Amino acid sequence: MNQNSENKILSTPNSQFLIPNSILLLYTLQIADNALIIGHRISEWCGHGPILEQDIAATNIALDHLGQARSLYQYAAEQFNALPAEDKMKMFSSTTLQAKLTANENIDEDDLAYLRDGWDFHNVLLVEQNNKDWAYTVVRSFFYDAFNFFFYSALLNSADTTFAAIAEKSLKEVTYHLRWSSEWMIRLGDGTEESHQRMQDAVDYLWSYTGEMTTANETDKTAFASGIGADLAAIKTAWKEKVSAVINESSLAMPKDAWMQHGGKDGSHTEHLGYILAEMQFMQRAYPNMEW
């Protein structure tokens, strides 16, 4: 097999994998969008944390997520700029990005974060849910951190060396995130009557958004079959065991499996994402090409 403009060959010691560049790009964006959106959500606590120590902790966690997002968007921009011109025009609906492409300009990580429209984002619905209160923030983070830990652990073995390198660096941060959110789950779940109830309400509400993380869409399936992506079926088992253990230690009730929300990976989102993007993208859209 020879590498061409539409496919990328990834080599491992045992074999070679062929994956369409467009699928590789979508897979990268799924991971990057998750990191960006939850990083933005957690950053909303900056200056508003319940105590100074946790205000600082939440801010640092948000910065970790944003750092992961930047590395992934840089990689995604490289992939996008290598696509044939006709494929580039089909990838995003944003008129601002379309104008840049018409002018034969390359895009960078900032363009991917600040110039795409909501339906061009591929994050799971869980990460865009409102903070509401500290309990909802902790539970949302815990559900996502547990997934992220097993996800990046799996990506360490990716045939794509860039994914493997990002995973190795990110896993150190994600390990701390999971420890932080797990400790808060236990502290509040097994705390006062009010803290217990608030945590249970958050667990019950957010549970229906957790299934999407470990349900493979076509992009996930192709990435895994090609040797670059994670096995979401295996992650689902490990994730549920971890979540169940922490929920039990928190004296909370594990929700029963039921119908799960989905669609975020494929560009269908809740109304919350629009508000996030309106705030996050305002400066760049109001003052195009502005630089610090």
Buried (B, 14 or more C-beta within 10 A) or exposed (E): EEEEEEBBBBEBEEEEBEBBBBBBBBBBBBBBBBBBBBBBBBBBBEEEBEEEEBBEBBBBBBBBBBBBBBBBBBBBBBBBEBBEEEBBEEBBEBEBBBEBBEEEEEBBBBBBBBBBBBBBBBBBBBBBBBBBEBBBBBBBBBBBBBBBBBBBBBBBBBBBEBBBBBBEEBBEBBBBBBEBBBEBBBEBBBBEEEBBEBBBBBBEBBBBBBBBBBBBBEBBEBBBEBBBBBBBEEBBEBBBEBBEEBBEEBEBEEBEEEEBBBEBBBBEBBEBBEEBBEEBBEEBBEEEEEEE
